[in-house]
Amino acid sequence: MSSLLSLLRTANHLKSLPRTGWLFAGVVQPESLADHTCLVAIYALFLAEAVNANPEAQGLVSPLNMEKVLSLALLHDLAESVLTDLPKRSVEILGTEAKHQAEERVIVSLLTNLPRGGYYITLWQEYDSGSTPEARLVKDVDKLEMVLQSVRYTERGQTNLGEFRTSHTWYYPISRSLFEEMVRDFSQ
């Protein structure tokens, strides 16, 4: 029970930690990591359902595993409950590999002693490496959520968020289409 309680307490930090990229851009009262994670899970659910309606059109030979998609979406930023949301400028200095190694250490320490902890560690590693179709979908969703959030902040009057809408290497055609529609709608 102490491992589970420790995880719950640590994960609770996601509610009070802001997304630092928005802070550096001057957004007043930016979303929390928990806000972001919740929307990533919601978006992933429905985007995965859309992909599964015609997986072949999205380059897949079989439908996505929905349990895996939702688990990945919920786990994808869990390490940030300890490391916080490292801003792009910090990652550029530290290096992507150092960031990934630190995140993996946190994930392992949080999940090892839990029932099915090894399974969830493996899932997080899949997300980190983008090694499965489900992980790649969640990576797309993570970026789509950021783009949509940048549009929302711009609608509130923020003027310097273009960097958050820059292109991403999209894994799925549907993700690219959604991104293009978001950007097109925003620029009209």
C-alpha positions in Angstrom: 0.0 0.0 0.0 2.8 2.5 0.7 4.0 2.3 -2.9 0.5 3.0 -4.2 0.0 5.9 -1.7 3.4 7.3 -2.7 2.4 7.2 -6.4 -1.0 8.9 -5.6 0.7 11.6 -3.6 3.3 12.2 -6.3 0.8 12.2 -9.2 -1.2 14.8 -7.3 1.6 17.3 -8.0 0.5 17.3 -11.6 -2.5 19.4 -10.5 -0.4 22.3 -9.2 2.5 22.2 -11.7 2.1 24.6 -14.7 3.2 23.8 -18.2 6.4 25.9 -18.2 6.4 26.6 -22.0 3.3 28.8 -21.5 4.9 30.5 -18.5 8.0 31.5 -20.5 5.6 32.8 -23.2 4.0 35.0 -20.7 0.6 33.2 -20.4 -1.1 34.2 -17.2 -2.5 31.2 -15.3 -1.4 28.6 -17.8 -2.9 25.1 -17.7 -1.5 22.6 -15.3 0.2 19.3 -16.2 -3.0 17.5 -15.0 -5.2 19.7 -17.2 -3.0 18.8 -20.2 -2.9 15.1 -19.3 -6.7 15.0 -18.9 -7.3 16.5 -22.3 -4.6 14.3 -23.9 -6.6 11.3 -22.6 -9.9 12.6 -23.9 -8.5 13.5 -27.3 -6.7 10.2 -27.5 -9.9 8.3 -26.8 -11.8 9.9 -29.7 -8.9 10.1 -32.1 -8.2 6.4 -31.6 -11.8 5.7 -32.2 -11.6 7.7 -35.5 -8.5 5.8 -36.5 -10.1 2.5 -35.7 -13.1 3.3 -37.9 -10.8 2.8 -40.9 -7.3 1.7 -39.7 -6.1 0.9 -43.2 -6.6 4.5 -44.3 -4.3 5.5 -41.4 -1.6 3.1 -42.5 -2.4 0.3 -39.9 -3.0 -3.3 -40.5 -5.2 -3.7 -37.4 -7.1 -1.4 -35.0 -5.4 0.3 -32.1 -5.7 -1.2 -28.7 -7.9 1.2 -26.8 -6.8 0.2 -23.3 -3.2 0.8 -24.3 -4.0 4.2 -25.9 -5.7 5.4 -22.8 -3.0 4.0 -20.5 -0.3 5.7 -22.5 -2.2 9.0 -22.5 -2.5 8.9 -18.8 1.1 7.9 -18.2 2.8 10.0 -20.8 3.8 12.9 -18.5 3.7 11.2 -15.1 7.5 11.7 -14.7 6.8 15.4 -14.7 5.2 15.1 -11.3 8.8 14.8 -10.0 10.9 16.5 -12.7 8.3 19.2 -13.6 7.6 20.2 -17.1 11.1 20.9 -18.5 10.9 23.8 -20.9 12.3 23.4 -24.4 15.2 25.7 -23.6 16.2 23.4 -20.7 16.0 20.3 -22.8 18.2 22.0 -25.5 20.9 22.6 -22.9 20.6 19.3 -21.0 20.0 17.2 -24.1 17.1 15.0 -25.1 18.8 11.8 -24.0 19.4 13.2 -20.4 15.8 14.2 -20.2 14.6 10.7 -21.3 16.9 9.0 -18.9 15.8 11.1 -16.0 12.1 10.5 -16.9 12.7 6.8 -17.1 14.4 6.8 -13.6 11.3 8.6 -12.2 8.9 6.2 -13.9 10.7 3.1 -12.7 10.9 4.5 -9.1 7.2 5.3 -9.1 5.9 2.1 -10.7 8.2 -0.8 -9.9 6.5 -1.9 -6.7 3.0 -1.6 -7.9 0.8 -4.4 -9.2 1.5 -4.6 -13.0 4.2 -2.0 -12.4 6.5 -3.6 -15.0 3.7 -3.5 -17.5 3.2 0.2 -17.0 7.0 0.9 -17.1 7.1 -1.0 -20.5 4.1 1.1 -21.7 5.8 4.3 -20.8 9.0 3.1 -22.6 6.9 2.5 -25.7 5.6 6.0 -25.5 9.0 7.5 -25.0 10.4 5.6 -28.0 7.3 5.8 -30.1 7.7 2.1 -30.8 4.1 1.1 -31.1 1.1 2.5 -33.2 -0.6 3.4 -29.9 2.4 5.3 -28.6 2.7 7.2 -31.9 -1.0 8.1 -31.7 -0.5 9.5 -28.2 2.6 11.5 -29.4 0.4 13.0 -32.1 -2.3 13.8 -29.6 0.2 15.4 -27.2 1.1 17.8 -30.0 -2.4 18.4 -31.1 -3.5 19.3 -27.6 -0.6 21.8 -27.4 -1.6 23.4 -30.7 -5.2 23.7 -29.7 -4.2 25.2 -26.4 -2.0 27.8 -28.1 -5.1 28.8 -30.2 -7.2 29.1 -27.1 -4.6 31.3 -25.4 -4.3 33.4 -28.5 -8.0 33.9 -28.5 -7.6 35.3 -24.9 -5.2 37.9 -26.3 -1.8 36.2 -26.1 0.2 37.3 -29.2 3.5 35.3 -29.2 2.6 31.6 -29.5 3.5 30.8 -33.1 6.3 28.5 -31.9 3.6 26.2 -30.4 1.9 25.8 -33.7 5.0 24.8 -35.7 4.8 21.7 -37.7 5.4 18.3 -36.1 6.3 15.1 -37.9 2.8 13.5 -37.8 2.5 9.8 -37.6 -1.1 9.6 -38.7 -2.8 11.3 -41.7 -5.8 12.2 -39.5 -3.5 14.0 -37.1 -2.0 16.0 -39.9 -5.4 16.9 -41.2 -6.6 18.0 -37.8 -3.5 20.1 -37.4 -4.0 21.8 -40.8 -7.6 22.4 -40.0 -6.8 24.0 -36.7 -4.2 26.3 -38.2 -6.4 27.2 -41.2 -9.4 27.9 -38.9 -7.2 30.0 -36.6 -5.7 32.1 -39.5 -9.2 33.0 -40.9 
